[in-house]
Amino acid sequence: MSRPLRYAVLIPLSILAFFVLFVLPDIDLGWPGGLAMLAGAWVVWYLLWATLQESAAAASADGAAAPVSPGEQRAWIGLVFTAAILVYYALRGSQMVAADGGMAPEASAIGKHIGMLVAGWLVVMRVLRKRWRDTVEEDERDRGIQACASSWARVGLSAFVLCIAVMFAFSPPDRLQWAVPMTVSNLMMTGLIASSLLEYAVIGVAYWRDRRST
């Protein structure tokens, strides 16, 4: 199967696997069904990742593009996982709020799903670190890009916190009835995740622009 056809099949399947596994309401399929669903999702994601690696290797072999550095790979991987966590949090976060404003019973299941995404992220990074063991992972360019991205993330998070503070300070109390403790907690977590997403995006774009200019 050609790579374009594999992308056309695997990308929709990857999105569908994420939606079924993390976004749909929890359905008790028993441990065999749950294990089969999880295994199927990971197989699809692995095949997509292998296809991406194959494309990068082919581009480097024929000289069509400069090789992707470990720093850029870390950035794009972090961007994908952070975006997945943010989307999941945005879609399911409201279910974590109970009627009295506290933590709903569904919060534990949602937290486990987020933990699964983080665990998957760590596994992928551990595998890639073994491949990067004999390469130079960081130089002055890497540190400069990371410093710039950290500044962008800090500015973005500061702007988010400032907007929230102004909203609470100048909004009439009757318009803040939604601001129960768990909702405010979710809002703060969303801002934190979004700042990480911005940081990874800035790093990835900086590496990409630098690679295209060489």
Helices and strands as residue ranges (DSSP letters): H 3-18, I 19-23, H 30-61, H 70-92, G 93-96, H 106-131, H 140-170, G 173-175, H 181-213
